[in-house]
Amino acid sequence: MAHLLVEVKRRSGGWTAVPLDGDDEAFFLTGDPANPVMTNGGDECSPSAVYVIRHNECNGDRWKLFAAPEAEVYLNGQRVSLCMQVLRDKDELRIGQSPRMRFSTGRLAGV
């Protein structure tokens, strides 16, 4: 299951996992540390919208980043100049001045 690891700003630092699961195919990245991912953009969608979208393919899911040209989005430290990028495991995302996020297709450890 894919997920985003979102950097949490605290004294000790840290990360929190946000699963990209369920039946949803589109995930709106808000850039808000308190609520970094929404499953629908709804009325809050802006011209600088950023989405992660799941595409089902015969050999598994493929994840793509879609960003409006006006959006200030960075993928692995480079400004996204194309409106669509294929995401790979361990890619780092940043929207404007938001905390860093890491895309992961790895399995989260559990007890």
C-alpha positions in Angstrom: 0.0 0.0 0.0 1.3 3.4 -0.9 1.6 6.2 1.6 3.1 9.6 2.2 5.5 10.2 5.1 4.9 13.8 6.2 7.6 15.6 8.2 6.3 16.7 11.6 7.7 19.9 13.0 8.4 19.2 16.7 11.4 19.6 18.9 12.6 16.1 18.2 11.6 16.0 14.6 9.8 13.0 13.1 7.5 11.8 10.5 3.9 10.6 10.3 2.5 8.2 7.7 -0.6 9.1 5.7 -1.9 6.1 3.8 -3.1 6.4 0.2 -5.5 3.6 0.4 -9.2 2.6 0.0 -11.2 2.9 -3.2 -10.0 6.5 -3.8 -7.9 7.1 -6.9 -7.2 10.8 -6.4 -5.6 12.5 -3.4 -5.4 16.3 -3.0 -2.2 17.5 -1.4 -3.1 20.6 0.6 0.4 21.7 1.8 -1.2 22.1 5.2 0.9 20.2 7.9 -2.3 19.6 10.0 -4.2 18.0 7.1 -1.7 17.2 4.3 -3.9 14.9 2.2 -7.6 15.0 1.3 -9.4 12.4 -0.7 -11.4 15.0 -2.6 -10.5 18.6 -3.5 -14.2 19.6 -3.4 -14.8 23.4 -3.4 -11.3 23.9 -1.8 -9.6 23.1 -5.1 -7.6 26.0 -6.3 -5.9 26.9 -9.6 -2.6 25.8 -7.9 -4.0 22.3 -7.1 -1.7 19.3 -6.6 -2.9 15.7 -6.9 -1.5 12.3 -6.5 -3.5 9.9 -8.7 -3.4 6.1 -8.8 -3.6 4.3 -12.1 -4.4 0.6 -12.1 -2.2 -1.3 -14.6 -1.8 -5.0 -15.2 1.5 -5.1 -13.3 0.2 -3.1 -10.3 -0.6 0.4 -9.4 1.3 3.4 -10.8 1.2 6.7 -9.1 1.4 10.1 -10.8 1.7 13.6 -9.5 -0.4 16.2 -11.3 0.2 19.9 -10.5 -1.3 23.0 -12.0 1.3 25.2 -13.8 0.9 27.9 -11.1 1.6 25.4 -8.3 4.9 25.7 -6.4 5.8 22.0 -6.3 9.2 20.4 -5.8 10.0 16.8 -6.6 13.4 15.6 -5.2 14.5 19.2 -4.8 13.7 20.3 -8.3 10.8 22.5 -9.3 8.2 20.6 -11.2 8.0 22.2 -14.6 5.8 19.7 -16.3 2.2 19.3 -15.1 2.6 15.5 -14.7 5.3 13.4 -13.1 5.4 9.6 -12.4 6.2 9.0 -8.7 8.7 6.5 -7.6 9.3 4.9 -4.2 11.2 7.4 -1.9 10.5 10.5 -4.0 10.5 13.7 -1.9 7.7 16.2 -2.4 7.3 19.7 -1.1 4.4 22.1 -1.9 5.5 25.7 -1.4 6.9 26.1 2.1 5.1 23.0 3.5 6.9 20.3 5.4 8.7 17.7 3.3 6.7 14.6 2.2 8.2 11.3 1.0 6.2 9.0 -1.3 6.6 5.4 -0.5 5.2 2.1 -1.9 6.9 0.1 0.8 5.0 -1.7 3.5 4.7 0.1 6.9 5.9 -1.9 9.8 3.3 -2.9 12.3 2.9 -4.7 15.6 
